[in-house]
């Protein structure tokens, strides 16, 4: 970790420190609310299933707004758009405090998803500073690793604190929700005072038509996948939405290829250093965003069904905590291993670790220690990839497109996660009919989840083999001239 920190100081330790505070706040948002879900359900007077709409709305909105804000960051400055995203996130967080009904809480929860653009914008800011020294790629890898550490530390702190804060406030949900709202408000001033602006690209225009077509396509695909999970695969019109969304990418692509300043440069995406990274983000999103809920339910399933660990809420929290700690280890190891080998080899190894971790579930899922080991292996690979993918995309992007390239890894990850959530929800629901208890799913459903996660990660590792061997590294410096005798 010492070498990682020293490498980041090349960009300036203060910049990394301020951005780390932003990611701690991001982690608090991601970890604070989960333990409160039963209390939020009671607070709003809804049923457990209704909470799925909150997650779906936030994923949908973030998939749409992240590319737009990242592109604007490339055009007018990444700090400026980081501040805009933080203002919206803070406003939504305070709205959650005041919201007392399903509709207003749903809108506020969705708007809070603006925080998802923080990490891509931070990576672009770091790469802009590091580019001036000629070591932008390596410094961004080191700094991104530290930001992921801050993110996961914030998630652990948020998860551990929320229940205790609720108890301290005597079960008052509104007062408890003020904690993340205060954190986001304070981090706005951290960005305003401590983060320098990047170098914008003047004279550019926002491709409104392109982003409108992209928004329509993403809206149709992600909402269709959400309705598959909620309404079931037998509902014909959900597949019509997904098909319409896929077809909507055709006019989007045709427009982008003709546009002088496209919303997303498709020619950039065709680069051998870019498309494998974006594809990897989508494939890893299957396990990062889609597999966590099934793993929690498996851990809590009563072994009377012939499988499951029968863990209580505290033990499940410990399992999740181990996973987050292993992600921290992976984030710290990625820049170190990259220096010893190459970024390409390290990316391949990280994706393979995720595949191995989930493949281990197929034969080893009976004992609690087996599940812990499997999650730790997958977590190391996942932690390395969370920071490495936006950093690799920034290193592969041309000047003026680092923000949008980094943000696209989040968009493809979200699409992969939405697809996985829909598929996993269907297979586990169908398996519930063969389970002993009413709420359990069959073992075959869980085996399908693990096999899909492992297969996606292994395919990502294979796709990364197509990346040029020296990709994502710093520009090669010319050898010094020998002295003339």
Secondary structure as UniProt FT lines:
FT   HELIX           2..9
FT   TURN            10..11
FT   HELIX           13..32
FT   HELIX           34..36
FT   HELIX           37..44
FT   HELIX           48..50
FT   HELIX           51..76
FT   HELIX           78..98
FT   HELIX           102..112
FT   HELIX           113..116
FT   HELIX           117..131
FT   TURN            132..134
FT   HELIX           136..168
FT   TURN            169..171
FT   HELIX           173..176
FT   HELIX           178..194
FT   TURN            202..203
FT   HELIX           208..231
FT   TURN            233..234
FT   HELIX           236..258
FT   TURN            260..261
FT   HELIX           266..269
FT   TURN            272..274
FT   HELIX           275..290
FT   HELIX           292..300
FT   HELIX           303..305
FT   HELIX           313..340
FT   HELIX           343..363
FT   HELIX           368..396
FT   TURN            399..400
FT   HELIX           402..431
FT   HELIX           432..434
FT   TURN            438..439
FT   HELIX           443..464
FT   TURN            465..466
FT   TURN            469..472
//
